[in-house]
Amino acid sequence: MKDEGRTCQPLASPFFVMAKPIGATCNLHCSYCYYLEKEALYAPAQQAVMSDQLLDQFIHDYIEAQTTSSVLFTWHGGEPLLLPLEFYEKVIRLQRKYAGGRAIDNVIQTNGTLIDDRWADFFHHEGWLVGVSIDGPRIMHDAYRRNVTGKGSFDRVMQGIDCLNRHQVEWNAMATVNHINGDHPETVYHFFKDIGCQYIQFTPVVERSMPHANGTQLASADEDGTITDYSVSAEQWGRFLCTIFDEWVRQDVGQTFVEIFDATLANWMGVTPGVCALAKTCGRALAMEWNGDVYLCDHFVFPAYRLGNIRERAFVEMMTDKRQQTFAYAKQAALPRQCRQCEWRFSCNGECPRNRFLTTSDGERGQNYLCAGYRAFFAHVAPYMDYMRQCLLNDDAPAMIMEAIRNGIL
């Protein structure tokens, strides 16, 4: 067992933990959700709620293990707002207790249906960034984002966003791109602009199912499975990104921020991108369940990828675990020859390992399911990225880009 008074030794560089204080428990039952099935990891009789003792230990140990002057906490689910507001007020008190002079930031991801004035007031006064899951206008959002009775969640999400806006809370849209909205990029993008959203994260839905004794379950990266009917196709993904990019680069540079465009430019600049899927290595973003179990990644919460429990192992011990190190560098080491020779390797890095289940043209397993879409996107944006890279040496880069477009340079 971990010694009660043991101090975590800090790591050489920062890492992040996606904390799930209520596990996979959620008030929605979204068709494409990759996390709902994680409830089966624990006995049905167990109530998935992080205890006060574990919360205290997590906040202390996580802060102590960091080397930077600021520490970022990420709260996730399931639906983390199913916990009472008092839980997060306790979080604030503990963070202040253990901060040790560090600046503390908090991000919470929610489906938005439970946000009211009380929640929004808390987020505003504590400076929390809120990620709201919303897939576009009603018909697209409600296609997959429904509650357990089958009722769409759009109206309640929009009410939650209205609360955030009235209380001047900073929020981001976290939109999945799936089989339905993937064919309507202009509609999706215009919707977010119309509701005043300035920060948008687009995440492709890629899930595979496989037979199981109790029906079906989602396949992990190293298992075979059948692609689900709600998954976006590679071609859809490529067209979706290219179409939105064309409008963004001509009208919205510096005003609307699309995470994947920023990440692509970062790779063009030789800077580590903010999107882990496009980074060279994995392994800096762990996932922690309500009971303290720590996994290599939020998308690899399977028994084989469990690193341990914070009651028994310090974060530094888990971050330097051989399995964690192997997982981190396998992203590059396991790239098939076709990917290693690809002209866009620097901008993609094979994307997320969970999506590498295709076979290359020369018979090697490990090609990314979205490869064709990414290749189309990178080829399409290359002239703009090349020019933006040059413009970034100038303080007025957005204006230079607009001028280049008006003059026909781009």
C-alpha positions as CSV (number, residue, x, y, z in Angstrom):
1,M,0.0,0.0,0.0
2,K,1.0,3.6,-0.5
3,D,2.6,5.2,2.6
4,E,0.3,7.8,4.1
5,G,3.0,10.5,4.3
6,R,4.8,9.7,1.1
7,T,5.5,12.7,-1.2
8,C,5.2,12.2,-4.9
9,Q,8.4,13.1,-6.8
10,P,7.7,15.5,-9.7
11,L,8.1,14.3,-13.3
12,A,10.3,16.1,-15.8
13,S,7.4,17.4,-17.8
14,P,3.7,17.9,-17.2
15,F,1.1,15.2,-17.6
16,F,-2.7,15.4,-17.4
17,V,-5.3,13.3,-15.8
18,M,-8.9,13.1,-17.1
19,A,-10.7,12.6,-13.8
20,K,-14.1,10.8,-13.9
21,P,-15.5,11.3,-10.4
22,I,-18.8,9.6,-11.3
23,G,-17.4,7.1,-13.7
24,A,-19.5,6.3,-16.8
25,T,-22.8,7.2,-15.1
26,C,-24.8,9.5,-17.4
27,N,-28.3,10.9,-17.8
28,L,-28.1,10.5,-21.6
29,H,-27.7,7.4,-23.6
30,C,-25.9,8.6,-26.8
31,S,-25.8,6.0,-29.5
32,Y,-22.1,6.4,-30.3
33,C,-20.8,6.9,-26.7
34,Y,-17.6,4.9,-26.2
35,Y,-17.7,5.2,-22.4
36,L,-21.2,4.0,-21.3
37,E,-20.1,0.4,-21.4
38,K,-17.3,1.1,-18.8
39,E,-19.9,0.7,-16.1
40,A,-19.4,-3.0,-16.6
41,L,-15.8,-2.7,-15.3
42,Y,-17.2,-2.5,-11.8
43,A,-19.7,-4.5,-9.8
44,P,-23.3,-3.3,-10.3
45,A,-23.8,-2.8,-6.6
46,Q,-20.9,-0.3,-6.4
47,Q,-22.0,3.3,-6.5
48,A,-19.7,5.2,-8.9
49,V,-19.0,8.2,-6.8
50,M,-15.5,9.4,-5.8
51,S,-15.1,9.5,-2.0
52,D,-14.0,12.5,-0.1
53,Q,-10.8,10.7,1.0
54,L,-9.9,9.8,-2.6
55,L,-10.7,13.3,-3.9
56,D,-8.4,14.7,-1.3
57,Q,-5.6,12.3,-2.2
58,F,-6.0,12.8,-5.9
59,I,-5.8,16.6,-5.7
60,H,-2.8,16.5,-3.4
61,D,-0.9,13.9,-5.4
62,Y,-1.7,15.4,-8.8
63,I,-0.5,18.9,-7.8
64,E,2.6,17.5,-6.2
65,A,3.6,15.5,-9.2
66,Q,3.6,18.5,-11.5
67,T,6.7,20.6,-12.3
68,T,5.0,23.6,-13.9
69,S,3.8,26.8,-12.1
70,S,0.2,26.1,-13.2
71,V,-1.8,22.9,-13.0
72,L,-4.8,21.9,-15.1
73,F,-7.6,19.7,-13.8
74,T,-9.9,18.1,-16.2
75,W,-13.3,16.7,-15.0
76,H,-15.1,14.3,-17.2
77,G,-17.6,11.5,-17.3
78,G,-20.1,10.0,-17.8
79,E,-21.9,13.2,-16.9
80,P,-19.9,15.0,-14.1
81,L,-22.7,17.4,-13.3
82,L,-24.7,14.5,-11.8
83,L,-22.6,15.1,-8.8
84,P,-23.9,18.0,-6.6
85,L,-22.3,21.4,-6.9
86,E,-21.0,20.9,-3.3
87,F,-18.6,18.3,-4.7
88,Y,-16.9,20.9,-6.9
89,E,-16.9,23.5,-4.2
90,K,-15.0,20.9,-2.2
91,V,-12.6,20.6,-5.2
92,I,-11.9,24.3,-5.0
93,R,-11.2,24.2,-1.3
94,L,-8.8,21.3,-1.7
95,Q,-7.0,22.9,-4.6
96,R,-6.4,26.0,-2.6
97,K,-5.2,24.0,0.3
98,Y,-2.6,22.1,-1.7
99,A,-1.7,24.6,-4.5
100,G,1.6,25.6,-2.9
101,G,1.7,28.8,-4.9
102,R,0.8,27.2,-8.2
103,A,-2.0,28.6,-10.4
104,I,-4.9,26.1,-10.7
105,D,-7.1,25.9,-13.7
106,N,-10.2,23.7,-14.2
107,V,-11.9,22.3,-17.3
108,I,-15.1,20.3,-17.2
109,Q,-16.8,18.5,-20.0
110,T,-20.6,18.2,-19.9
111,N,-23.5,17.3,-22.1
112,G,-25.0,20.6,-21.0
113,T,-28.5,19.3,-20.0
114,L,-28.0,20.0,-16.2
115,I,-26.5,23.5,-16.4
116,D,-28.7,26.1,-14.6
117,D,-28.0,29.5,-13.1
118,R,-26.4,28.1,-10.0
119,W,-23.9,26.0,-12.0
120,A,-23.2,28.8,-14.4
121,D,-22.6,31.3,-11.5
122,F,-20.1,28.8,-10.0
123,F,-18.2,28.4,-13.3
124,H,-18.1,32.1,-13.7
125,H,-16.8,33.0,-10.3
126,E,-14.2,30.2,-10.2
127,G,-13.1,30.8,-13.8
128,W,-13.8,27.2,-15.1
129,L,-13.7,26.5,-18.8
130,V,-16.8,24.4,-19.8
131,G,-16.8,22.0,-22.8
132,V,-20.3,21.4,-24.0
133,S,-21.1,18.4,-26.1
134,I,-23.3,19.5,-29.0
135,D,-23.4,18.1,-32.5
136,G,-25.1,20.9,-34.4
137,P,-28.7,22.0,-35.0
138,R,-31.6,20.0,-33.5
139,I,-32.1,17.4,-36.2
140,M,-28.4,16.4,-36.2
141,H,-27.9,16.7,-32.5
142,D,-30.9,14.7,-31.5
143,A,-30.2,11.9,-34.0
144,Y,-27.8,10.3,-31.6
145,R,-27.8,12.4,-28.4
146,R,-30.9,11.1,-26.6
147,N,-31.8,10.1,-23.1
148,V,-32.7,6.7,-21.9
149,T,-36.3,7.1,-23.0
150,G,-35.3,8.1,-26.5
151,K,-36.0,11.8,-26.1
152,G,-33.7,14.3,-27.8
153,S,-31.5,16.5,-25.6
154,F,-31.1,19.6,-27.9
155,D,-33.5,21.9,-26.1
156,R,-32.0,21.3,-22.7
157,V,-28.4,21.7,-24.0
158,M,-29.4,25.1,-25.6
159,Q,-30.9,26.2,-22.3
160,G,-27.6,25.3,-20.6
161,I,-25.6,27.3,-23.2
162,D,-27.9,30.2,-22.6
163,C,-27.1,30.1,-18.9
164,L,-23.4,30.0,-19.6
165,N,-23.7,33.0,-21.9
166,R,-25.8,35.0,-19.4
167,H,-23.2,34.4,-16.7
168,Q,-20.3,35.1,-19.1
169,V,-18.8,31.7,-18.7
170,E,-16.1,30.7,-21.2
171,W,-17.3,27.6,-23.1
172,N,-16.2,25.5,-26.0
173,A,-18.4,23.4,-28.3
174,M,-17.3,19.7,-28.5
175,A,-18.9,18.3,-31.6
176,T,-18.6,14.8,-32.8
177,V,-18.6,14.2,-36.6
178,N,-20.7,11.2,-37.4
179,H,-22.5,9.4,-40.2
180,I,-25.3,12.0,-40.2
181,N,-23.8,15.4,-39.7
182,G,-20.7,14.5,-41.5
183,D,-22.5,15.2,-44.8
184,H,-23.5,18.7,-43.7
185,P,-20.3,20.6,-42.8
186,E,-21.7,24.1,-43.8
187,T,-24.9,23.6,-41.8
188,V,-22.9,22.5,-38.7
189,Y,-20.3,25.3,-38.9
190,H,-23.0,28.0,-39.6
191,F,-25.0,26.7,-36.6
192,F,-22.0,27.2,-34.2
193,K,-21.3,30.7,-35.7
194,D,-25.0,31.7,-35.3
195,I,-25.1,30.8,-31.6
196,G,-21.9,32.8,-31.0
197,C,-19.5,29.9,-30.4
198,Q,-15.9,30.9,-31.0
199,Y,-14.1,27.7,-30.0
200,I,-15.0,24.4,-31.7
201,Q,-13.6,21.0,-31.3
202,F,-14.6,18.4,-34.0
203,T,-14.0,14.8,-33.1
204,P,-14.6,12.0,-35.6
205,V,-16.8,9.1,-34.4
206,V,-15.0,5.9,-35.2
207,E,-16.3,2.9,-33.3
208,R,-16.3,-0.9,-34.0
209,S,-18.5,-3.5,-32.4
210,M,-17.8,-7.1,-31.7
211,P,-19.9,-10.1,-30.5
212,H,-20.0,-10.6,-26.7
213,A,-21.7,-13.0,-24.4
214,N,-24.1,-10.3,-23.3
215,G,-24.8,-9.0,-26.8
216,T,-22.2,-6.6,-28.3
217,Q,-19.4,-4.5,-27.0
218,L,-17.1,-1.9,-28.5
219,A,-13.8,-3.3,-29.8
220,S,-10.4,-2.0,-28.5
221,A,-7.6,-1.0,-30.8
222,D,-6.0,-4.5,-30.8
223,E,-9.3,-6.3,-31.4
224,D,-11.2,-7.0,-34.6
225,G,-14.7,-5.6,-35.0
226,T,-17.3,-4.3,-37.5
227,I,-17.5,-0.5,-38.0
228,T,-20.7,0.8,-36.6
229,D,-23.3,2.5,-38.8
230,Y,-23.0,5.8,-36.9
231,S,-19.3,6.2,-37.6
232,V,-18.1,8.8,-40.0
233,S,-16.4,7.5,-43.1
234,A,-12.8,8.6,-44.0
235,E,-14.1,10.4,-47.1
236,Q,-16.8,12.2,-45.1
237,W,-14.2,13.3,-42.6
238,G,-12.0,14.7,-45.3
239,R,-14.8,16.6,-47.0
240,F,-16.1,17.9,-43.7
241,L,-12.8,19.4,-42.7
242,C,-12.0,20.8,-46.2
243,T,-15.4,22.5,-46.6
244,I,-15.3,24.2,-43.2
245,F,-11.6,25.1,-43.6
246,D,-12.5,27.0,-46.9
247,E,-15.0,29.2,-45.1
248,W,-12.9,29.6,-42.0
249,V,-9.7,30.7,-43.7
250,R,-11.5,33.3,-45.8
251,Q,-13.8,34.7,-43.1
252,D,-13.0,33.6,-39.6
253,V,-9.2,33.5,-39.0
254,G,-8.6,35.1,-35.7
255,Q,-12.3,35.2,-34.8
256,T,-13.4,31.5,-34.7
257,F,-11.0,28.9,-33.4
258,V,-11.3,25.4,-34.7
259,E,-9.0,23.1,-32.7
260,I,-7.9,20.8,-35.5
261,F,-6.9,23.7,-37.7
262,D,-4.8,25.1,-34.8
263,A,-3.3,21.6,-34.3
264,T,-2.5,21.2,-37.9
265,L,-0.7,24.6,-38.0
266,A,1.2,23.6,-34.9
267,N,2.6,20.6,-36.7
268,W,3.4,22.7,-39.7
269,M,5.4,24.9,-37.4
270,G,7.1,22.0,-35.7
271,V,5.4,22.7,-32.4
272,T,3.6,20.0,-30.3
273,P,-0.1,20.3,-31.1
274,G,-2.8,20.7,-28.6
275,V,-4.6,17.7,-30.0
276,C,-3.0,14.5,-28.7
277,A,-4.3,12.5,-31.7
278,L,-1.9,14.5,-34.0
279,A,1.1,14.5,-31.7
280,K,4.1,12.3,-32.2
281,T,3.7,10.3,-29.0
282,C,0.9,9.4,-26.6
283,G,1.0,8.7,-22.9
284,R,0.8,12.2,-21.3
285,A,-3.0,12.1,-20.7
286,L,-4.2,9.5,-18.3
287,A,-7.7,8.6,-17.3
288,M,-8.8,8.0,-13.7
289,E,-12.0,6.3,-12.7
290,W,-14.1,7.2,-9.6
291,N,-12.3,4.6,-7.4
292,G,-8.8,5.7,-8.3
293,D,-8.0,3.2,-11.0
294,V,-5.7,4.8,-13.6
295,Y,-5.6,3.9,-17.3
296,L,-3.2,4.7,-20.1
297,C,-5.8,6.9,-21.9
298,D,-9.5,7.8,-21.9
299,H,-9.9,5.7,-25.0
300,F,-8.1,2.7,-23.6
301,V,-10.1,2.1,-20.5
302,F,-9.9,-1.7,-20.7
303,P,-8.4,-4.0,-18.0
304,A,-5.3,-4.6,-20.1
305,Y,-4.4,-0.9,-20.0
306,R,-4.9,-0.3,-16.3
307,L,-1.7,1.1,-14.7
308,G,-2.8,0.8,-11.1
309,N,-4.7,2.7,-8.4
310,I,-3.6,6.0,-6.7
311,R,-4.2,4.4,-3.3
312,E,-1.3,2.0,-4.2
313,R,0.9,3.7,-6.7
314,A,2.1,7.3,-7.1
315,F,1.5,9.1,-10.3
316,V,5.2,9.3,-11.0
317,E,5.5,5.6,-10.6
318,M,2.7,5.0,-13.1
319,M,3.9,7.6,-15.6
320,T,7.3,5.8,-15.6
321,D,5.8,2.3,-15.8
322,K,7.3,0.3,-18.7
323,R,3.8,-0.3,-20.1
324,Q,3.1,3.4,-20.2
325,Q,6.4,4.2,-21.8
326,T,5.9,1.5,-24.4
327,F,2.4,2.8,-25.1
328,A,3.7,6.3,-25.5
329,Y,6.4,5.6,-28.0
330,A,4.5,2.8,-29.9
331,K,2.6,5.5,-31.7
332,Q,5.8,6.1,-33.8
333,A,7.4,2.7,-33.5
334,A,4.4,0.8,-34.6
335,L,3.7,2.9,-37.7
336,P,3.6,0.7,-40.8
337,R,6.1,1.4,-43.6
338,Q,3.4,3.1,-45.8
339,C,2.8,5.7,-43.0
340,R,6.5,6.2,-42.3
341,Q,7.0,7.1,-46.0
342,C,3.9,9.3,-46.3
343,E,4.5,13.0,-47.1
344,W,2.0,14.0,-44.5
345,R,3.5,12.0,-41.6
346,F,4.7,15.2,-39.9
347,S,1.1,16.6,-39.8
348,C,-0.7,13.4,-38.8
349,N,1.7,11.1,-37.0
350,G,-0.6,8.2,-37.7
351,E,-3.4,9.9,-35.7
352,C,-4.9,8.1,-32.7
353,P,-3.7,4.5,-32.2
354,R,-7.3,3.4,-31.5
355,N,-8.2,4.1,-35.1
356,R,-5.3,2.1,-36.6
357,F,-7.0,-1.1,-37.6
358,L,-6.8,-1.2,-41.4
359,T,-4.3,-3.0,-43.5
360,T,-2.0,-1.1,-45.8
361,S,-1.7,-1.8,-49.6
362,D,1.3,-3.9,-48.9
363,G,-0.5,-6.0,-46.3
364,E,0.8,-4.4,-43.1
365,R,-1.7,-3.9,-40.3
366,G,-1.8,-0.5,-38.6
367,Q,-3.2,2.0,-41.2
368,N,-5.5,4.6,-39.7
369,Y,-9.2,4.2,-40.7
370,L,-9.4,7.9,-41.4
371,C,-6.2,8.0,-43.5
372,A,-7.9,8.9,-46.8
373,G,-9.7,11.8,-45.2
374,Y,-6.6,13.2,-43.5
375,R,-4.6,12.9,-46.7
376,A,-7.3,14.9,-48.6
377,F,-7.4,17.5,-45.9
378,F,-3.7,18.0,-45.6
379,A,-3.2,18.3,-49.3
380,H,-6.0,20.8,-49.5
381,V,-4.7,23.1,-46.7
382,A,-1.0,22.8,-47.5
383,P,-0.7,26.1,-49.4
384,Y,-2.5,28.0,-46.6
385,M,-0.5,26.3,-43.9
386,D,2.7,27.1,-45.7
387,Y,1.7,30.8,-46.0
388,M,0.4,31.0,-42.4
389,R,3.7,29.6,-41.1
390,Q,5.5,32.5,-42.8
391,C,2.9,35.0,-41.6
392,L,3.4,33.9,-38.0
393,L,6.7,35.8,-38.0
394,N,4.6,38.9,-38.4
395,D,2.4,40.2,-35.6
396,D,-0.5,40.9,-38.0
397,A,-0.8,37.4,-39.4
398,P,-4.6,37.2,-39.8
399,A,-4.6,40.5,-41.8
400,M,-1.8,39.2,-44.0
401,I,-3.7,36.0,-44.7
402,M,-6.9,37.9,-45.6
403,E,-4.9,40.2,-47.9
404,A,-3.3,37.2,-49.6
405,I,-6.7,35.7,-50.3
406,R,-8.1,39.0,-51.7
407,N,-5.1,39.2,-54.0
408,G,-5.5,35.7,-55.2
409,I,-2.2,34.5,-53.7
410,L,-4.2,31.8,-51.8
